Amino acid sequence: MKTIFREYDIRGIFKKELNEQSVKLIGYFLGQRVKGNRVVAIGFDARSHSPLLCDYLTSGLNHAGCIVLNMGMVATPVNYFSNYIEHNGVSTDASIMITGSHNPSEYNGFKITMDKAPFFGDDIYSLGDEIIANRDIEIPNNRTSTIIDVKTPYINYMLDSFSHLKSMDKKIIVDCGNGVADTVISDIFNGLDLDYIGLYMKPDGTFPNHHPDPSVEANLVDVKKVLEDRGDIAFAYDGDADRIAVLTHKHNIKGDQMALLYAMKMENPTVIGEVKCSQVMYDELERRGAKAIMYKTGHSNLKVKMRETNADLACEVSGHIFFKHRYFGYDDAIYATLRMLELIHDGIDLDREIDSLPKVFSTEEIKVETTESEKFKIIDMVKKLLKNPSKDFPKIKNIIDIDGVRINFEKGWGLVRASNTTPVLVTRFESTDESLAKEYQEAVNGLILKAKEKI
């Protein structure tokens, strides 16, 4: 049970790990940590078991003396939005999104916001310890809650903020992947009189058409085909609509490239990237007069760092985009879509901007299978081995260890870090020379194998 309490959120398999007893306990002990008037808003994704988990969670929160507001099926950014508006004169002190995000349909989980800030890291781990120590407490059924509408004010906010896009002359393709993006996106696009074609719009937690992870190329085949035949620009979303893919006829624009595009319309912005972001992003931002900060991967980490630095924008390569500039500082794929359309509306040629960037050879994220118990041990051993690398190891300029190990070489870099959500190591490599990128990859892979042997 301990493994469901992750760095950024709580995540596990329905029935096996997330069952009536465990979820009621999560609600109860989480509810005790809510301050203020103890008002908690809950929303859930399209998975068949999400409403049942909502009932269990509500029982636990009620047992802790909380006031529970239920917004029903929503996108994760709509859930976050609930923290910034009043509900019949009542403000929320916390929100919980029940979602398995881009994971297979048997998974589910909880993304938690307290006092407009992410509840994560040591707070989640200590919550897990408390629940495990009190796992036999019995909590009665109590599904009492107040139904609230967050989608309407969210839609109205977008219509008001982007009214200048009305009747924009572009054919837009959107692939919702049977996630929850279309609990709001059609209403927004129709309200703005945008010309669009929608794929797999109906929420269906079995994800019958393709897996809802737009960072995987295989999941973009259909939307690319429709874009090629009938569109000007395309967008795809993950299961809970906090991650985006942006596609042109030439490019699949990654999150770090999106950050460079968005920053063009900001005056001397502070932009935070994660350790997987291309060095091109950091160098280009600095060249343009922006302040670039490298930080840990993870939506919770980046939100906290944005607050700390008062940053305007943050990004992950995978498509989490966080706007504090004109917005609230959380990751919202719907909002990111409208900001990208705004760039096009303002005359920015996305392909030309991407083509003008310095050329580097970058791998996709490469996942190395391991176990939950071993992944962090491997990273620790890699760090030890790097203190005295073999003579044939590429020359190291410096090492950044804020999240795993990012090794800067003379003409590129390599990264190995432990995923906080799955039992894998994540690696990525980049160089100005394709053969060097492969050399860095082979060298780091050899280091990982050596580390596995030694733990």
C-alpha positions in Angstrom: 0.0 0.0 0.0 2.9 2.4 0.7 3.8 2.6 -3.0 0.5 4.4 -3.9 1.8 7.5 -2.1 3.9 9.2 -4.8 5.9 12.4 -5.0 3.3 14.4 -6.8 0.0 12.6 -6.1 -1.6 9.3 -4.9 -1.9 6.7 -7.6 -2.7 3.0 -7.7 -4.8 0.2 -9.2 -8.6 0.2 -8.5 -9.7 -2.5 -6.0 -6.2 -3.9 -5.5 -4.8 -0.7 -3.9 -7.5 1.9 -4.2 -10.5 0.2 -2.5 -13.2 1.2 -0.1 -11.1 0.9 3.0 -8.0 2.7 1.7 -9.9 5.5 0.0 -12.1 6.2 3.0 -8.9 6.5 5.1 -7.3 8.8 2.5 -10.4 11.0 2.7 -10.5 10.9 6.5 -6.8 11.7 7.2 -6.6 14.1 4.4 -9.7 15.9 5.7 -8.0 16.4 9.1 -5.2 18.4 7.4 -7.6 20.8 5.7 -7.6 24.2 7.4 -9.9 27.2 7.2 -13.6 26.4 6.9 -12.6 22.9 5.8 -14.4 23.1 2.5 -13.2 20.5 -0.1 -14.3 20.4 -3.7 -14.0 17.0 -5.5 -14.1 16.3 -9.3 -13.4 13.1 -11.2 -12.3 11.8 -14.6 -14.1 9.4 -17.1 -12.9 6.1 -15.6 -15.8 3.8 -14.7 -14.6 3.5 -11.0 -14.1 7.3 -10.5 -17.6 8.0 -9.2 -17.3 5.1 -6.7 -14.0 6.4 -5.5 -15.7 9.8 -5.1 -18.3 8.2 -2.8 -15.5 6.6 -0.7 -13.5 9.8 -0.5 -16.6 11.8 0.4 -17.4 9.4 3.3 -13.8 9.9 4.7 -13.9 13.7 4.3 -17.3 13.8 6.0 -16.0 11.7 8.9 -13.3 14.2 9.3 -15.8 17.0 9.6 -15.3 18.6 6.2 -17.9 20.3 3.9 -17.8 18.4 0.6 -18.6 20.1 -2.8 -19.0 17.7 -5.7 -18.3 19.1 -9.2 -18.9 15.8 -11.0 -16.9 14.8 -14.1 -14.4 17.5 -15.0 -11.0 18.1 -16.5 -8.2 18.5 -14.0 -7.6 22.2 -14.8 -11.3 22.8 -14.1 -10.8 21.1 -10.7 -7.9 23.5 -10.1 -10.0 26.4 -11.2 -12.5 25.7 -8.4 -10.0 27.0 -5.9 -10.2 30.5 -7.5 -13.9 31.1 -7.5 -16.7 31.1 -5.0 -19.5 28.6 -4.9 -22.7 30.2 -3.7 -20.6 32.6 -1.6 -18.3 29.8 -0.3 -14.6 29.5 -1.1 -12.8 26.2 -1.1 -9.9 25.4 1.2 -8.8 22.3 -0.9 -9.7 20.4 -4.0 -9.1 16.8 -5.0 -9.1 15.5 -8.5 -9.8 11.8 -8.9 -7.9 10.7 -12.0 -5.6 8.1 -13.4 -4.3 10.7 -15.9 -2.6 9.0 -18.8 -2.3 5.6 -17.1 -4.1 2.4 -18.2 -7.8 2.2 -17.4 -7.4 0.0 -14.2 -5.4 2.9 -12.6 -6.8 5.8 -10.7 -5.5 8.4 -8.2 -5.8 11.8 -6.5 -4.3 15.1 -7.3 -4.6 17.3 -4.3 -4.6 21.1 -3.8 -4.5 22.8 -0.4 -4.9 26.5 0.0 -4.2 26.9 -3.8 -0.9 25.0 -3.5 -0.1 21.4 -4.4 -0.1 18.8 -1.6 2.8 16.6 -2.4 6.2 15.2 -1.4 6.7 14.8 2.3 3.1 15.7 3.0 1.9 12.8 0.9 4.5 10.4 2.3 3.6 11.3 5.9 -0.1 11.0 5.1 0.6 7.5 3.8 2.5 6.5 7.0 -0.4 7.7 9.1 -3.0 5.8 7.0 -0.9 2.6 7.2 -0.5 2.9 10.9 -4.3 3.2 11.3 -5.5 1.0 8.5 -8.1 -0.8 10.6 -10.2 2.2 11.4 -13.8 1.7 10.2 -15.4 4.7 8.5 -19.2 4.7 7.8 -20.8 5.5 4.5 -21.7 9.2 4.3 -22.1 10.5 0.8 -23.4 13.9 1.8 -22.2 16.6 -0.5 -23.3 19.7 -2.4 -23.4 19.7 -6.2 -21.6 22.6 -7.7 -21.1 23.8 -11.3 -17.4 24.8 -12.0 -17.5 24.1 -15.8 -19.8 27.1 -16.6 -17.6 29.8 -14.9 -14.5 28.1 -16.4 -16.0 28.2 -19.9 -17.1 31.8 -19.4 -13.6 32.8 -18.2 -12.1 31.4 -21.3 -14.7 33.0 -23.6 -14.0 36.4 -22.0 -10.2 36.0 -22.0 -10.0 35.0 -25.6 -12.9 36.8 -27.2 -10.4 38.3 -29.7 -10.1 34.8 -31.3 -13.7 34.8 -32.3 -14.2 33.4 -35.8 -10.5 32.8 -36.3 -9.7 31.7 -39.8 -7.9 28.4 -39.1 -9.1 24.8 -39.3 -8.3 23.3 -35.9 -8.1 19.5 -35.2 -8.5 18.3 -31.6 -8.0 14.8 -30.3 -9.5 14.4 -26.8 -8.5 10.7 -26.7 -11.9 9.8 -24.9 -10.6 11.7 -21.9 -12.4 14.6 -20.2 -11.1 17.5 -22.3 -14.5 17.8 -24.1 -16.4 18.4 -20.8 -15.5 22.0 -21.7 -13.6 22.4 -25.0 -16.6 22.1 -27.5 -18.5 24.8 -25.5 -15.4 27.1 -25.6 -14.7 26.5 -29.3 -18.4 26.9 -30.2 -18.6 30.0 -28.1 -15.7 31.5 -30.0 -17.1 30.3 -33.3 -13.9 28.4 -34.1 -13.7 26.0 -37.1 -12.7 22.6 -35.7 -12.9 18.9 -36.1 -13.0 16.8 -33.0 -11.7 13.3 -32.6 -12.7 10.9 -29.8 -14.5 13.6 -27.9 -16.8 11.4 -25.9 -15.4 10.7 -22.4 -14.9 6.9 -22.1 -12.6 5.6 -19.3 -11.9 2.4 -21.3 -10.1 4.5 -23.9 -11.3 2.5 -26.9 -9.5 4.3 -29.6 -6.0 4.9 -28.3 -4.2 5.3 -25.0 -4.7 8.9 -23.7 -1.0 9.9 -23.6 -0.1 12.5 -26.3 3.6 12.3 -25.5 3.7 8.9 -27.3 3.9 9.2 -31.1 1.8 6.0 -31.6 -1.1 7.8 -30.0 -1.0 10.6 -32.5 -1.4 8.7 -35.7 -5.1 9.5 -36.2 -4.9 13.2 -35.4 -1.9 13.6 -37.7 -3.8 12.0 -40.5 -6.8 14.3 -40.1 -4.4 17.3 -39.8 -2.7 16.3 -43.0 -5.9 16.0 -44.9 -8.1 18.7 -43.5 -6.4 21.0 -40.9 -4.0 23.8 -40.2 -3.1 23.1 -36.6 -3.9 20.2 -34.2 -4.0 19.6 -30.5 -4.1 16.4 -28.5 -4.7 15.9 -24.8 -4.1 13.3 -22.1 -6.8 11.6 -20.0 -7.4 14.5 -17.6 -6.5 17.4 -20.0 -3.6 18.9 -18.1 -1.1 17.9 -20.8 -1.1 19.0 -24.4 0.5 18.0 -27.8 0.7 20.7 -30.5 1.1 19.5 -34.1 1.7 21.4 -37.3 2.2 20.0 -40.7 6.0 19.9 -40.0 6.5 19.5 -36.3 5.3 17.8 -33.1 6.1 20.8 -30.9 7.5 19.6 -27.5 6.8 21.3 -24.2 10.2 23.1 -24.1 9.7 24.4 -27.6 6.2 25.6 -26.6 7.7 27.6 -23.8 10.0 29.4 -26.2 6.9 30.2 -28.4 4.8 31.4 -25.5 7.6 33.5 -24.0 7.8 35.5 -27.2 4.7 37.5 -26.1 6.0 38.1 -22.6 8.3 41.0 -21.6 11.5 39.7 -19.9 9.8 36.6 -18.4 11.1 34.2 -15.8 10.6 30.7 -17.3 11.1 27.4 -15.4 12.0 24.2 -17.2 12.6 20.7 -15.9 15.8 18.6 -16.1 14.5 16.9 -19.3 14.3 20.2 -21.3 16.6 20.9 -24.1 19.6 23.1 -23.5 18.4 25.1 -26.5 15.4 26.3 -24.5 17.6 27.6 -21.6 20.1 29.2 -23.9 17.6 30.8 -26.2 15.6 32.2 -23.3 18.7 33.8 -21.8 19.7 35.1 -25.2 16.3 36.8 -25.6 16.6 38.5 -22.2 14.4 36.1 -20.2 15.5 34.4 -17.0 15.6 30.6 -17.3 15.6 28.3 -14.3 16.2 24.5 -14.4 14.2 22.5 -11.7 12.8 19.1 -10.9 10.3 17.3 -13.1 6.8 17.1 -11.8 3.7 19.3 -11.8 3.8 19.8 -8.1 7.4 20.7 -8.0 7.0 23.3 -10.8 4.0 24.9 -9.2 5.9 25.4 -6.0 8.9 26.8 -7.8 6.8 29.2 -9.7 5.4 30.6 -6.5 8.8 30.8 -5.0 10.3 32.7 -8.0 7.2 34.5 -9.1 7.8 33.0 -12.6 5.6 33.8 -15.5 5.7 30.4 -17.2 6.9 26.8 -16.6 7.0 23.7 -18.8 7.7 20.0 -19.0 8.8 18.3 -22.2 5.8 16.0 -21.9 3.3 18.9 -22.4 2.5 20.2 -18.9 2.4 24.0 -19.5 1.9 26.3 -16.5 0.9 30.0 -17.0 1.2 32.6 -14.2 1.3 35.3 -16.9 -2.4 36.3 -17.2 -3.5 33.1 -15.4 -3.3 31.2 -12.1 0.0 29.2 -12.3 -1.2 25.7 -12.8 -1.0 23.3 -15.8 -4.0 23.6 -18.1 -4.0 22.1 -21.6 -7.2 23.9 -22.6 -5.8 27.3 -21.7 -2.5 26.4 -23.4 -4.5 25.6 -26.5 -6.0 29.0 -26.5 -2.7 30.7 -25.9 -1.2 28.8 -28.8 -4.1 29.9 -31.1 -3.5 33.4 -29.9 0.1 33.3 -31.1 -1.1 32.2 -34.5 -3.8 34.9 -34.5 -1.1 37.4 -33.8 0.9 36.4 -36.9 3.5 34.1 -35.4 4.5 31.3 -37.8 5.1 28.3 -35.5 7.0 26.3 -38.1 9.3 29.2 -39.0 10.1 29.8 -35.3 10.9 26.1 -34.6 13.0 25.9 -37.8 15.0 28.9 -36.7 16.2 27.3 -33.4 19.7 25.9 -33.2 19.8 22.3 -34.5 20.5 19.6 -31.9 19.9 15.8 -31.9 17.7 14.8 -29.1 16.2 11.5 -28.1 12.7 11.0 -26.9 12.3 10.0 -23.3 13.8 6.5 -23.1 12.3 4.3 -20.3 14.4 1.7 -18.5 12.3 -0.9 -16.7 13.1 -1.5 -13.0 11.2 -1.8 -9.7 9.8 0.7 -7.2 12.2 -0.6 -4.6 15.3 -0.3 -6.8 14.9 2.8 -9.0 16.2 5.3 -6.4 19.0 3.0 -5.3 20.2 2.8 -8.9 20.3 6.6 -9.2 22.3 6.8 -5.9 24.7 4.2 -7.3 25.0 6.1 -10.6 26.0 9.2 -8.6 28.7 7.3 -6.8 30.1 5.8 -10.0 30.3 9.2 -11.6 32.7 10.4 -8.9 35.3 8.1 -10.5 34.2 7.3 -14.1 36.1 4.9 -16.3 38.8 6.3 -18.6 36.6 5.7 -21.7 33.6 7.7 -20.3 33.0 10.9 -22.2 34.5 14.0 -20.6 32.2 15.5 -18.0 31.9 19.3 -17.8 29.6 19.3 -14.7 26.8 17.4 -13.1 23.3 18.7 -12.1 21.7 16.5 -9.5 18.5 18.4 -8.5 16.5 15.6 -10.0 18.4 12.4 -10.8 21.6 13.1 -12.7 22.0 15.5 -15.7 25.5 15.1 -17.0 26.8 18.0 -19.1 29.4 16.9 -21.6 31.4 19.1 -23.9 28.9 19.0 -26.7 25.6 17.9 -25.1 24.1 16.2 -22.1 22.6 13.0 -20.8 20.0 12.5 -18.1 19.0 9.6 -15.9 16.3 10.0 -13.3 13.9 7.8 -11.4 10.2 8.3 -12.4 8.1 9.3 -9.4 4.9 7.8 -11.0 6.0 4.4 -12.5 8.7 1.8 -11.8 11.1 3.0 -14.5 14.2 5.1 -15.0 13.9 7.9 -17.5 16.8 8.8 -19.7 17.3 11.5 -22.4 20.2 12.5 -24.5 21.1 15.6 -26.6 24.1 16.8 -28.6 24.9 19.1 -31.5 26.4 15.9 -33.1 24.2 12.9 -33.7 27.0 10.4 -33.3 27.9 12.0 -30.0 24.3 11.8 -28.7 24.5 8.1 -29.4 27.9 7.9 -27.7 26.5 9.7 -24.6 23.5 7.3 -24.6 25.7 4.2 -24.7 28.0 5.5 -22.0 25.1 6.3 -19.6 23.4 3.0 -20.3 26.6 1.2 -19.4 26.7 3.2 -16.2 23.1 2.1 -15.4 23.9 -1.5 -16.0 27.0 -1.3 -13.7 24.8 0.4 -11.0 22.2 -2.4 -11.2 25.0 -5.0 -10.7 26.3 -3.2 -7.6 23.1 -2.6 -5.7 
